[in-house]
Amino acid sequence: MLASAVAEPESVKLQVDTEVHVPSDVTPRRVLDAIRRQLRQHDLPADVADELRRLLNLVRSTRDGSRLPQALLPRVTETCRRYGVPFRVVDRRAMVSCPALRSRLTLSPSEDGALRPMLVRDSGVLVAADRSSREALALELTARRQQRTLVAAVDPSAAAAWIQAFATGLDLPPPHVAALDRATADTWIAVARYDELAALPPEALSHDYGMVVCDGLCEVDAVTLMRTIRGLGARYLLGLARDAVRDDGVHNSLFLALGGVVHRMAAPRTRDPLRLTLQTHASEFRFDGYQGKKQYQALLAALARNPDRAQLVADDVVREASDGHACLVLSERRDHLELLAGLLPPELRCETLTSTVRPAERQRIIARFEGGELDVLLSTGQIAAEALATPHLQRLFLTFPFSYARKLEQVVRSLMQPSPGQISAVVHDYDDLHVDPLHRAFVKRAEFLGRLRRASEQKAQLALPL
């Protein structure tokens, strides 16, 4: 008897030009819903104008499917892989080669460290407080890509500075680098203001350049910036920002439209080292009749399921995250993390890292946290100690007994890394004083954290001017 043939699922055709076209007829609804959940607009202030709100909608529904800014292609393909949906990419983005370019700059170690993650991505945002570092990375990436490049600048002085930077850094005389209104067929690097780009025919932005550099992401008008991004057809997009946030609060959507923050260079150290602050909270959790080690796992399971204790932690996390502090919540049990995550309000942007999350997805989540796209990261201690090394962390919550001092020290060191805008580093710990083994574990952590706190104070004293 012949086995009945099983039809192969139809491959989703993802067409990319200025946008990613996701067809609705063959794309499973669960994939489209997952993409929308990832890109929902948690960060938009209530007073955002309707026109900007429409532009910032990263997933637009059309008659035949959905469309997203082209830099979000990796998000779409990763979601398809996660759900086991076969796909093929029809890439129609522009590649416009130019003669070989060579950078004359020598990158600093921190700039060289930023170059590597930027090179492996077609699109993305570099956050660097120092303008010279932003220029150096843009020039180096332009030389590596070997594409005819368009640079968008905020104002005439910025445009002139870019022309000078390319002329010096890549040794390009006119007409190989020029203002857009003076560009010729021999112009390899064209520089224009954002308002000048609005006057270009759509074909120029979608076909004439293989790389586009969007400078001044924190300064340019949001409507102007988003309209520009949605018309770009270059294969390579680079966004440059002096900070990870904008004053108008719409940075997440704008940065995501360029691929999200890929690397964040630490600001030059201009202030005293951080002092570690410890905040302890008394818990009313009880476990009557504890009879020693044979019941320890049952004790931990009861701790992880206790709603009152979880609510105590969640209230502290909400308060800190609402004040703008990036929070890391640690536990050793997946069910505990799930309970805590379920108690956080939907307006907080949260993700959870456990052993069930694949390594590639872990890296994506950590990159979002480092880029300021998440308010709260919930994680098991082992994963946090191994994978998290970010200066973005500002608040640490120890919600479960930890048995390894080294693991705890690794996470606290991430908390103590200075970052732009950070003025304090706070550890929240919970004392289950009615349960002897849990209270003893708290006392041991308190002694260890006390030593780290005293060490941080000594460093701060040494940094004081004589």
C-alpha positions as CSV (number, residue, x, y, z in Angstrom):
1,M,0.0,0.0,0.0
2,L,1.4,3.3,-1.0
3,A,1.8,6.0,1.6
4,S,-0.4,9.0,1.0
5,A,1.6,12.0,-0.1
6,V,1.8,14.9,2.2
7,A,1.8,18.3,0.5
8,E,4.7,20.5,1.5
9,P,3.7,23.8,3.0
10,E,3.9,26.6,0.5
11,S,7.0,28.8,0.9
12,V,6.3,32.4,1.9
13,K,7.7,34.8,-0.7
14,L,9.2,37.9,1.1
15,Q,9.9,40.6,-1.4
16,V,12.2,43.5,-0.3
17,D,12.7,46.9,-1.9
18,T,11.9,50.0,0.1
19,E,9.7,47.8,2.2
20,V,9.3,44.1,3.2
21,H,6.2,42.7,1.5
22,V,4.7,39.9,3.5
23,P,1.8,38.2,1.6
24,S,-1.3,37.3,3.6
25,D,-2.5,34.4,1.5
26,V,0.3,32.0,2.4
27,T,1.7,33.5,5.6
28,P,0.2,31.9,8.7
29,R,-1.8,34.3,10.9
30,R,0.3,33.4,13.9
31,V,3.4,34.7,12.2
32,L,1.8,38.0,11.3
33,D,0.4,38.3,14.9
34,A,3.9,37.6,16.3
35,I,5.5,40.3,14.2
36,R,2.8,42.8,15.2
37,R,3.4,42.0,18.9
38,Q,7.1,42.6,18.6
39,L,6.6,46.0,17.0
40,R,3.7,47.3,18.9
41,Q,4.1,50.9,19.9
42,H,4.5,51.0,23.7
43,D,6.7,54.1,23.6
44,L,4.4,56.6,21.9
45,P,3.4,59.5,24.1
46,A,-0.3,60.3,24.2
47,D,0.2,63.7,22.5
48,V,1.8,62.3,19.3
49,A,0.1,63.9,16.2
50,D,-2.1,61.6,14.1
51,E,0.1,61.9,11.0
52,L,3.2,60.9,13.0
53,R,1.3,58.1,14.7
54,R,0.3,56.7,11.3
55,L,3.9,57.0,10.0
56,L,5.3,55.2,13.1
57,N,3.0,52.2,12.5
58,L,5.8,49.8,11.5
59,V,3.4,47.1,10.2
60,R,1.0,48.4,7.6
61,S,-1.9,46.2,6.4
62,T,-2.6,46.2,2.6
63,R,-5.1,44.4,0.4
64,D,-2.6,41.6,-0.3
65,G,-0.6,41.4,3.0
66,S,1.5,43.5,5.3
67,R,4.4,45.9,4.7
68,L,7.3,46.9,7.0
69,P,10.3,49.1,6.6
70,Q,13.0,47.1,4.7
71,A,15.4,47.1,7.7
72,L,13.0,44.8,9.6
73,L,13.6,41.9,7.2
74,P,15.7,40.0,9.8
75,R,12.7,40.3,12.3
76,V,10.4,38.8,9.7
77,T,12.7,35.9,8.7
78,E,13.6,35.1,12.3
79,T,9.8,34.9,13.1
80,C,9.3,32.6,10.2
81,R,12.1,30.3,11.4
82,R,10.8,30.3,14.9
83,Y,7.4,29.1,13.7
84,G,8.8,26.6,11.2
85,V,7.4,28.5,8.2
86,P,9.5,28.1,5.0
87,F,10.3,31.3,3.1
88,R,12.4,32.7,0.3
89,V,13.6,36.3,0.0
90,V,13.4,38.2,-3.3
91,D,15.8,41.0,-2.6
92,R,15.3,44.0,-4.9
93,R,17.2,46.5,-2.8
94,A,19.7,48.7,-4.7
95,M,23.4,47.8,-5.0
96,V,25.3,50.5,-6.7
97,S,29.0,49.8,-6.7
98,C,31.7,52.5,-6.9
99,P,35.5,52.4,-7.3
100,A,37.5,51.1,-4.4
101,L,37.6,53.3,-1.3
102,R,40.1,53.2,1.5
103,S,39.8,54.8,4.9
104,R,42.8,56.8,6.1
105,L,41.6,56.7,9.7
106,T,42.9,54.6,12.6
107,L,40.0,53.4,14.8
108,S,40.3,53.4,18.5
109,P,39.7,50.1,20.4
110,S,36.2,51.1,21.2
111,E,35.5,52.1,17.6
112,D,36.9,48.9,16.4
113,G,34.7,47.0,18.8
114,A,31.7,48.9,17.4
115,L,32.7,48.1,13.8
116,R,32.3,44.3,14.0
117,P,28.6,44.1,14.9
118,M,27.8,46.9,12.4
119,L,29.5,45.0,9.6
120,V,27.4,41.8,10.0
121,R,24.1,43.7,9.7
122,D,22.8,45.3,6.5
123,S,21.0,47.9,8.6
124,G,21.2,49.3,12.1
125,V,21.7,52.3,14.4
126,L,25.0,53.2,16.1
127,V,24.6,55.2,19.3
128,A,27.7,57.2,20.2
129,A,27.9,60.4,22.2
130,D,31.2,61.5,20.5
131,R,30.6,62.9,17.0
132,S,34.1,62.0,15.9
133,S,33.4,58.3,16.6
134,R,30.1,58.4,14.6
135,E,32.0,60.0,11.7
136,A,34.9,57.5,11.9
137,L,32.5,54.5,11.9
138,A,30.5,55.9,9.0
139,L,33.6,56.4,6.9
140,E,35.0,53.0,7.7
141,L,31.6,51.3,6.8
142,T,31.4,53.2,3.6
143,A,34.9,52.1,2.6
144,R,34.0,48.5,3.5
145,R,30.7,48.4,1.6
146,Q,32.1,49.9,-1.7
147,Q,28.7,51.4,-2.5
148,R,27.6,54.8,-3.9
149,T,26.5,56.5,-0.7
150,L,24.0,59.2,0.3
151,V,24.5,61.0,3.6
152,A,21.4,62.7,5.1
153,A,22.4,65.6,7.4
154,V,20.3,67.8,9.7
155,D,21.4,71.3,8.6
156,P,23.9,73.0,6.3
157,S,26.7,73.1,8.8
158,A,26.4,69.4,9.4
159,A,26.3,68.7,5.7
160,A,29.5,70.7,5.2
161,A,31.2,68.8,8.0
162,W,30.3,65.5,6.4
163,I,31.8,66.6,3.1
164,Q,35.0,67.6,4.8
165,A,35.1,64.4,6.8
166,F,34.8,62.2,3.7
167,A,37.2,64.3,1.7
168,T,39.9,64.0,4.4
169,G,39.1,60.5,5.8
170,L,38.8,58.8,2.4
171,D,41.1,61.1,0.5
172,L,38.3,62.0,-2.0
173,P,38.6,65.2,-3.9
174,P,35.6,66.8,-5.7
175,P,33.6,65.6,-7.6
176,H,33.8,62.2,-5.9
177,V,32.4,63.7,-2.7
178,A,30.0,66.6,-3.1
179,A,26.7,68.2,-2.0
180,L,23.7,66.6,-3.6
181,D,22.9,69.7,-5.7
182,R,26.4,69.5,-7.3
183,A,26.6,65.8,-7.7
184,T,27.6,64.3,-11.0
185,A,27.9,60.8,-12.4
186,D,31.4,60.8,-10.8
187,T,30.1,61.6,-7.3
188,W,30.5,58.5,-5.1
189,I,29.5,60.2,-1.8
190,A,26.6,62.7,-2.0
191,V,25.6,64.7,1.1
192,A,22.2,66.4,1.5
193,R,19.9,67.9,4.1
194,Y,16.8,65.9,5.0
195,D,14.6,68.6,3.5
196,E,16.5,68.3,0.2
197,L,15.7,64.6,0.1
198,A,12.0,65.3,0.2
199,A,12.3,67.1,-3.2
200,L,13.9,64.1,-4.9
201,P,11.9,61.8,-7.1
202,P,11.1,58.5,-5.4
203,E,13.3,56.6,-7.9
204,A,16.4,58.5,-6.7
205,L,16.1,57.3,-3.1
206,S,15.0,53.8,-4.0
207,H,17.5,53.0,-6.9
208,D,20.5,55.5,-7.0
209,Y,22.4,54.5,-3.9
210,G,23.6,51.3,-2.4
211,M,24.2,52.8,1.1
212,V,22.4,55.6,3.0
213,V,23.7,57.2,6.2
214,C,21.0,58.9,8.3
215,D,22.8,61.3,10.7
216,G,21.3,63.2,13.6
217,L,18.6,60.7,14.6
218,C,18.0,62.6,17.9
219,E,17.7,66.0,16.2
220,V,15.8,65.6,12.9
221,D,12.0,66.1,12.8
222,A,10.3,62.8,13.4
223,V,7.9,63.1,10.4
224,T,10.7,64.1,8.1
225,L,12.9,61.2,9.3
226,M,10.2,58.6,9.0
227,R,9.2,59.7,5.5
228,T,12.8,59.5,4.4
229,I,13.3,56.0,5.9
230,R,10.2,54.6,4.2
231,G,11.5,55.7,0.8
232,L,15.0,54.2,1.1
233,G,15.8,51.3,-1.3
234,A,19.6,51.0,-0.6
235,R,20.8,47.6,0.5
236,Y,22.8,49.1,3.4
237,L,21.3,51.6,5.9
238,L,23.2,53.2,8.8
239,G,21.6,55.4,11.5
240,L,23.7,57.6,13.7
241,A,22.5,59.0,17.1
242,R,24.2,60.8,19.9
243,D,21.9,59.2,22.4
244,A,19.5,56.2,22.7
245,V,16.5,58.4,23.3
246,R,14.8,61.4,21.7
247,D,13.2,64.2,23.6
248,D,9.9,63.6,21.9
249,G,9.8,59.9,23.1
250,V,9.4,58.3,19.7
251,H,12.9,56.9,19.4
252,N,12.0,53.2,19.5
253,S,9.9,53.2,16.4
254,L,12.3,55.5,14.5
255,F,15.3,53.4,15.4
256,L,13.6,50.1,14.7
257,A,12.7,51.4,11.2
258,L,16.5,51.5,10.6
259,G,17.1,48.1,12.1
260,G,17.2,48.9,15.8
261,V,20.3,49.8,17.9
262,V,23.1,47.5,16.9
263,H,25.8,49.0,19.1
264,R,26.0,51.6,21.8
265,M,29.4,53.1,22.5
266,A,30.0,54.1,26.1
267,A,30.3,57.8,26.6
268,P,33.7,59.1,27.7
269,R,34.1,58.7,31.4
270,T,33.6,62.2,32.9
271,R,32.2,61.5,36.3
272,D,32.9,59.5,39.5
273,P,32.5,55.7,39.6
274,L,29.1,54.5,40.5
275,R,28.3,53.6,44.2
276,L,26.4,50.5,44.8
277,T,23.2,50.8,46.8
278,L,21.4,47.9,48.5
279,Q,17.7,47.9,49.2
280,T,16.2,45.0,51.2
281,H,12.6,44.1,51.4
282,A,11.0,42.0,54.1
283,S,8.7,39.2,52.8
284,E,5.8,37.6,54.7
285,F,6.2,34.3,52.9
286,R,5.9,31.3,55.2
287,F,6.4,27.5,54.8
288,D,5.1,25.8,57.9
289,G,6.6,22.5,59.0
290,Y,9.9,22.7,57.1
291,Q,11.8,19.5,58.0
292,G,15.2,20.0,56.4
293,K,16.9,19.4,53.1
294,K,14.6,16.8,51.9
295,Q,11.9,19.4,51.7
296,Y,14.1,22.1,50.2
297,Q,12.8,21.7,46.6
298,A,9.2,21.7,47.8
299,L,10.1,25.0,49.6
300,L,11.5,26.5,46.5
301,A,8.4,25.5,44.5
302,A,6.1,27.0,47.0
303,L,8.2,30.2,47.0
304,A,8.0,30.4,43.2
305,R,4.2,30.0,43.2
306,N,3.4,32.4,46.1
307,P,1.3,35.2,44.7
308,D,1.8,37.7,47.5
309,R,5.5,37.5,47.4
310,A,5.5,37.8,43.6
311,Q,3.3,40.9,43.9
312,L,5.7,42.4,46.3
313,V,8.5,42.0,43.7
314,A,6.4,43.2,40.8
315,D,5.4,46.4,42.6
316,D,9.0,47.3,43.2
317,V,9.9,46.5,39.5
318,V,7.0,48.6,38.2
319,R,8.1,51.6,40.4
320,E,11.7,51.5,39.2
321,A,10.9,50.8,35.5
322,S,8.3,53.6,35.5
323,D,11.0,56.0,36.7
324,G,13.0,55.1,33.6
325,H,15.5,52.6,35.1
326,A,16.4,49.5,33.1
327,C,15.6,46.5,35.3
328,L,17.0,43.0,35.4
329,V,14.9,40.5,37.4
330,L,16.7,37.3,38.4
331,S,15.2,33.9,39.4
332,E,16.3,30.3,39.1
333,R,12.9,28.9,38.1
334,R,11.0,29.4,34.8
335,D,7.6,29.2,36.5
336,H,8.6,32.0,38.9
337,L,9.7,34.2,36.0
338,E,6.5,33.6,34.2
339,L,4.5,34.5,37.3
340,L,6.4,37.7,37.8
341,A,6.1,38.6,34.1
342,G,2.4,38.1,34.2
343,L,2.1,40.6,37.1
344,L,3.8,43.4,35.1
345,P,1.5,45.9,33.3
346,P,1.3,45.7,29.5
347,E,2.7,49.2,29.1
348,L,6.1,48.0,30.3
349,R,8.2,46.4,27.5
350,C,9.4,43.1,28.9
351,E,11.1,39.9,27.7
352,T,12.1,36.7,29.5
353,L,15.3,34.6,29.1
354,T,15.3,31.0,30.1
355,S,16.9,27.8,28.8
356,T,13.9,27.3,26.5
357,V,14.9,30.4,24.5
358,R,17.1,29.5,21.6
359,P,20.6,31.2,21.5
360,A,19.8,33.3,18.5
361,E,16.7,34.6,20.1
362,R,18.5,35.2,23.3
363,Q,21.0,37.5,21.5
364,R,18.1,39.4,19.9
365,I,16.4,39.9,23.2
366,I,19.7,41.1,24.9
367,A,20.4,43.4,22.0
368,R,16.9,45.0,22.5
369,F,17.6,45.4,26.2
370,E,21.0,47.0,25.5
371,G,19.5,49.3,22.9
372,G,16.9,50.6,25.3
373,E,14.0,48.8,23.6
374,L,13.0,46.9,26.8
375,D,12.2,48.3,30.2
376,V,12.4,44.9,32.1
377,L,14.5,41.8,31.4
378,L,13.5,38.7,33.4
379,S,16.2,36.0,33.3
380,T,17.6,33.0,35.1
381,G,20.9,33.8,36.8
382,Q,23.1,31.5,34.7
383,I,22.0,33.0,31.4
384,A,22.4,36.5,32.7
385,A,25.9,35.8,34.0
386,E,27.0,34.2,30.8
387,A,25.3,36.5,28.2
388,L,24.7,39.9,29.7
389,A,27.5,42.4,29.8
390,T,25.8,45.7,29.2
391,P,26.2,49.2,30.8
392,H,22.5,49.8,30.2
393,L,21.5,47.9,33.3
394,Q,20.5,50.1,36.3
395,R,18.4,48.1,38.7
396,L,18.9,44.4,39.8
397,F,16.3,42.3,41.5
398,L,17.3,39.2,43.4
399,T,14.0,37.3,43.8
400,F,15.3,33.8,44.5
401,P,18.1,32.1,46.6
402,F,21.4,32.1,44.8
403,S,24.1,29.6,45.7
404,Y,27.0,30.8,43.6
405,A,28.7,34.0,44.6
406,R,30.7,34.2,41.4
407,K,27.6,34.2,39.3
408,L,26.1,37.0,41.4
409,E,29.3,39.0,41.2
410,Q,29.3,38.8,37.4
411,V,25.8,40.3,37.2
412,V,26.6,43.0,39.7
413,R,29.7,44.0,37.7
414,S,27.3,44.6,34.7
415,L,25.2,46.8,37.0
416,M,28.2,48.8,38.0
417,Q,29.3,49.7,34.5
418,P,28.8,53.4,33.9
419,S,26.4,54.3,31.2
420,P,25.0,57.6,29.8
421,G,22.4,59.1,32.1
422,Q,23.0,56.6,35.0
423,I,23.6,58.2,38.4
424,S,23.0,55.1,40.6
425,A,23.2,51.3,40.7
426,V,20.7,49.6,43.0
427,V,20.3,46.0,44.0
428,H,16.9,45.0,45.4
429,D,17.0,41.8,47.6
430,Y,14.2,40.0,49.5
431,D,14.5,38.6,53.0
432,D,12.1,35.7,53.7
433,L,12.7,36.1,57.4
434,H,10.0,33.6,58.5
435,V,11.8,30.7,56.7
436,D,15.2,29.9,58.3
437,P,17.0,28.5,55.2
438,L,15.8,31.4,53.0
439,H,16.8,33.9,55.7
440,R,20.2,32.4,56.0
441,A,20.7,32.6,52.3
442,F,19.7,36.3,52.4
443,V,22.3,36.9,55.2
444,K,25.0,35.3,53.1
445,R,24.1,37.4,50.1
446,A,23.9,40.6,52.2
447,E,27.5,39.9,53.5
448,F,28.8,39.4,49.9
449,L,26.9,42.4,48.5
450,G,28.2,44.5,51.4
451,R,31.8,43.7,50.4
452,L,31.0,44.7,46.8
453,R,29.4,47.9,48.1
454,R,32.4,48.8,50.2
455,A,34.7,48.2,47.2
456,S,32.6,50.5,45.1
457,E,32.9,53.2,47.8
458,Q,36.6,52.8,47.9
459,K,36.9,53.3,44.1
460,A,34.7,56.4,44.3
461,Q,36.9,57.8,47.1
462,L,40.1,57.2,45.0
463,A,38.5,59.0,42.0
464,L,38.0,62.2,44.0
465,P,40.4,65.0,43.0
466,L,43.2,65.7,45.5
